[in-house]
Amino acid sequence: MDQALKLKGCVAVVTGASRGAGRGIAQELGAAGATVYVTGRSTRDRPADSYGEILALSGLDAVPGSIDATADEVTAAGGRGIAVRCDHTREDEVAQLFARVQRDEGKLDLLVNNAWGGHESFNGVFDAPFWEHPLAQWDAMFDRGLRNHLLASRFAAPMMVGRRQGLIVTTTFWDRDRYLRGNLFYDLAKAAMSRLAFGMAEELRPHGVASLAVSPGWMRTELVLAGHKTDEAHWTERPALARTESPRYLGRAVAALAADPQVLDKSGAVHRVADLAREYGFTDIDGRQVEAFEIDKP
């Protein structure tokens, strides 16, 4: 089979795919020929309206991107993109999403848990002791972050268990268990996501279904670029962004995992994108194999 179509016939749901990591993942799954249900709250007509703090810090009027635009990019890349508006904090909307996938496709091969509310409460301060961070950040990262992943997985798992195949990918951040100094809430949320992937793997393995976590480095998302007053065409002019990678680097990692017939062997672990790039032989969009982002020691 043509490598460009290595996921032809694969049905995937990518949550939180209006922008950033989810968009990059959806694009690369599309390039591999997959059918991708692109979910999130931002549509062309109505962007998500809960990012006031970070928009003010970035100088933006509205969050960039939409599920419609990402779905179009999936189709243009060679796959089939289907935009479905879904608030992943709402159980009824999540249930309707997976019921639609079952009704229209009859199966689900891949779930990418990426919907993340952690940036909905961000005051511009990352490096501070835990007693100075507002508790609103906890709610954003856990109630509108970690819970999103568990909720989607609860509906996806039975669809996969019934066929004794499938893969659940959780996007996280991990640096060999080093403490993500500066924001205890963020450290706890990311550790919990990795643990969620592990725990689901333990329960899904007997049914032939894999669950794992994937950790990118520092991604040049739309909001990161806006915060540095640049764009994807000019980011190399900002020395502070030298260690960054595009969201599609993560997308290529997910596509490689989804195409691996032995992916069950990787179930339960956290896999860094840089390590997967060496193993599977892919590069970022600029041709580099970007090294893993590592936290500077204090």
Residue pairs with C-beta under 8 A, 6 or more apart in sequence:
1 8
4 31
4 32
4 33
4 78
5 32
5 33
5 78
6 32
6 33
6 255
6 259
7 29
7 32
7 33
7 34
7 79
7 255
7 258
7 259
8 32
8 33
8 34
9 33
10 29
10 32
10 33
10 34
10 35
10 109
10 110
10 258
11 34
11 35
11 37
11 101
11 105
11 107
11 108
11 109
11 110
12 29
12 34
12 35
12 36
12 37
12 108
12 109
12 110
12 111
12 112
12 258
13 36
13 37
13 39
13 97
13 98
13 101
13 108
13 110
13 111
13 112
13 152
13 156
14 22
14 25
14 26
14 29
14 36
14 37
14 38
14 39
14 112
14 114
15 22
15 39
15 40
15 86
15 88
15 111
15 112
15 113
15 114
15 115
15 148
15 152
16 22
16 39
16 40
16 88
16 114
16 115
16 116
16 148
17 23
17 25
17 26
17 36
17 38
17 39
17 40
17 67
17 70
17 114
18 38
18 40
18 41
18 42
18 48
18 63
18 65
18 66
18 67
18 69
18 70
19 42
19 63
19 64
19 65
19 70
19 221
19 222
19 223
20 65
20 219
20 221
20 222
20 223
20 247
21 114
21 171
21 216
21 219
21 221
21 247
21 250
22 38
22 40
22 70
22 112
22 114
22 115
23 65
23 70
23 73
23 247
24 219
24 246
24 247
24 248
24 249
24 250
24 251
25 112
25 114
25 171
25 247
25 250
25 251
25 254
25 255
26 36
26 38
26 70
26 71
26 73
26 74
26 81
26 251
27 70
27 73
27 74
27 77
27 248
27 251
28 77
28 248
28 251
28 252
28 254
28 255
29 36
29 74
29 79
29 110
29 251
29 254
29 255
29 258
30 36
30 73
30 74
30 75
30 76
30 77
30 78
30 79
30 80
30 81
31 77
31 78
31 79
31 255
32 78
32 79
32 255
32 258
32 259
33 78
33 79
34 74
34 79
34 80
34 110
34 255
34 258
35 79
35 80
35 82
35 105
36 71
36 74
36 79
36 80
36 81
36 82
37 82
37 84
37 97
37 100
37 101
38 67
38 70
38 71
38 74
38 81
38 82
38 83
38 84
39 67
39 83
39 84
39 85
39 86
39 88
39 97
39 115
40 48
40 66
40 67
40 85
40 86
40 88
40 115
41 48
41 85
41 86
41 87
42 48
42 63
42 65
42 66
42 67
43 66
43 67
43 68
43 83
43 85
44 66
44 68
44 69
47 62
47 63
47 66
48 63
50 117
50 120
51 63
51 119
51 120
53 120
53 121
53 122
53 123
53 124
54 119
54 120
54 122
54 223
55 61
55 62
55 63
57 122
57 124
57 227
58 223
58 226
58 227
59 226
59 229
60 223
60 226
63 223
64 222
64 223
64 226
65 222
66 83
67 83
67 84
67 85
68 83
70 81
70 83
71 81
71 82
71 83
72 81
73 81
74 80
74 81
75 81
84 97
84 100
86 93
86 94
86 96
86 97
87 93
88 94
88 115
88 148
88 151
88 152
89 117
89 143
89 144
89 147
89 148
89 151
91 151
94 151
94 152
94 155
95 155
97 155
98 108
98 152
98 155
98 156
98 159
101 108
101 159
102 108
102 159
107 159
107 163
108 156
108 159
108 160
108 166
109 160
109 165
109 166
109 167
109 258
110 166
110 167
110 168
110 169
110 258
111 152
111 153
111 156
111 166
111 167
111 168
111 169
112 169
112 171
112 254
113 148
113 149
113 152
113 153
113 168
113 169
113 170
113 171
113 193
114 171
115 145
115 148
115 149
115 152
116 141
116 144
116 145
116 148
116 171
117 140
117 141
117 143
117 144
117 145
117 148
118 137
118 140
118 141
118 144
118 145
118 186
118 189
119 140
119 223
120 140
120 144
121 134
121 136
121 137
121 139
121 140
122 137
122 140
123 134
125 132
125 133
126 182
126 183
126 186
127 181
127 182
127 183
128 182
128 183
130 183
130 184
130 185
133 183
133 184
133 185
137 183
137 185
137 186
138 185
141 185
141 186
141 188
141 189
142 185
142 189
142 192
145 189
145 193
146 189
146 192
146 193
146 196
149 170
149 193
149 196
150 196
153 168
153 196
153 200
153 211
156 166
156 168
157 168
157 200
157 204
157 209
159 166
160 166
160 167
160 168
160 204
160 207
160 209
161 204
161 207
161 209
164 207
164 208
164 209
165 208
165 209
166 208
166 209
166 210
167 209
167 210
167 211
167 212
167 257
167 258
167 263
168 197
168 200
168 204
168 209
168 210
168 211
168 212
169 211
169 212
169 213
169 214
169 254
169 257
169 258
170 193
170 194
170 196
170 197
170 211
170 212
170 213
170 214
171 193
171 213
171 214
171 215
171 216
171 250
172 190
172 193
172 194
172 197
172 213
172 214
172 215
172 270
173 180
173 190
173 215
173 216
174 190
174 194
174 213
174 215
174 270
174 272
175 215
175 292
175 293
175 294
175 295
178 294
178 295
179 187
180 186
180 187
180 190
180 295
181 187
181 295
181 298
193 213
194 213
194 270
197 211
197 212
197 213
197 268
197 270
198 211
198 213
198 268
198 269
200 211
201 210
201 211
201 212
201 267
201 268
202 268
204 210
204 211
204 267
205 264
205 267
205 268
208 264
210 263
210 264
210 266
210 267
211 267
211 268
212 257
212 263
212 266
212 267
212 268
212 269
212 270
212 271
213 269
213 270
213 271
214 250
214 253
214 254
214 257
214 270
214 271
214 272
214 273
214 276
215 270
215 271
215 272
215 273
216 245
216 247
216 249
216 250
216 253
216 273
216 293
217 243
217 244
217 245
217 249
217 272
217 273
217 274
217 290
217 291
217 292
217 293
218 224
218 243
218 244
218 245
218 293
219 244
219 245
219 246
219 247
219 249
219 250
220 232
220 235
220 241
220 244
220 245
220 246
220 247
221 247
224 241
224 244
225 231
225 232
225 235
228 235
228 238
228 240
228 241
230 237
230 238
230 241
232 246
235 241
235 244
243 293
245 273
245 284
245 290
245 293
246 284
246 285
246 286
248 284
248 285
249 273
249 277
249 283
249 284
249 285
249 290
250 273
252 277
252 282
252 283
252 284
253 271
253 273
253 276
253 277
253 280
253 282
256 276
256 280
256 282
257 263
257 266
257 271
257 276
260 266
260 280
272 292
273 290
273 292
274 289
274 290
274 291
274 292
274 293
275 292
276 282
277 283
277 284
277 289
277 290
278 289
283 289
284 290
